[in-house]
Amino acid sequence: MDAMTKQEILLEKKRVITVQGRDKAGRPIVRIVGKNFPARELGGGGHAEAALKGYVRRRVTPAIGDAEFVVVYMHSGVDRRENFPGVGAVQTAYESMPAAVRERLHAVYFLHPGLQSRLFFSTLGRFLFSSGLYGKLRYVSRLEYLWAHVRKGELDVPEAVRRHDDELEQRPLMDYGIEASERCGVFDAASMDTTASLHSLRCAS
């Protein structure tokens, strides 16, 4: 296999996409941390998309092997200036996988979705993105609901994600866009988000 590019090495250094742990059914987990996505450093002109596709091909797909798998996407703290397009990483990573691998994707757990993402998916998501991914994405509003599906001790949760989860617990109106985060520049990157089924694991609706 050919060597990784500088952009792919950067993705590996930032730990944007890693394969670690298993869900409750024993499926391997592909973890994507939106806040770690170095959009500004990767630059424009399609460099970010090319880096993601190459990294998935060289590192992620071989690690998955022939097994059925799940994706955990952590949207916590995505910043427009640094991490845009944020959730778009899920779609790019998905579409860069061979068809046989995509068919083995069981679910995508979208942790800490914002109100803009929910609205975007409910109005335009199913028209803009592939039905294969649209039907597999599940909203998870808190870490405690993720542990119902993923083995808690096997998934590394960044400290920033844990802090955001604590903040949501203390200020629940943030889930509905009524109260803003104390951090400046937090961006709910809906305009470039991936697809979703709009099933909330908190409200079962």
Secondary structure, DSSP 4 states (H G I P E B T S, - for coil): -PPPPHHHHHHHHHT-EEEEEEBTTS-EEEEEEGGG--HHHH-TTTHHHHHHHHHIIIIIHHHHTTS-EEEEEE-TT-BHHHHTTTTHHHHHHHHTS-HHHHTTEEEEEEES--HHHHHHIIIIIHHHS-HHHHTTEEEE-SHHHHTTTB-GGGS---HHHHHHHHHHHH-GGGGGTSS--SSTTB----TT------EETTT--
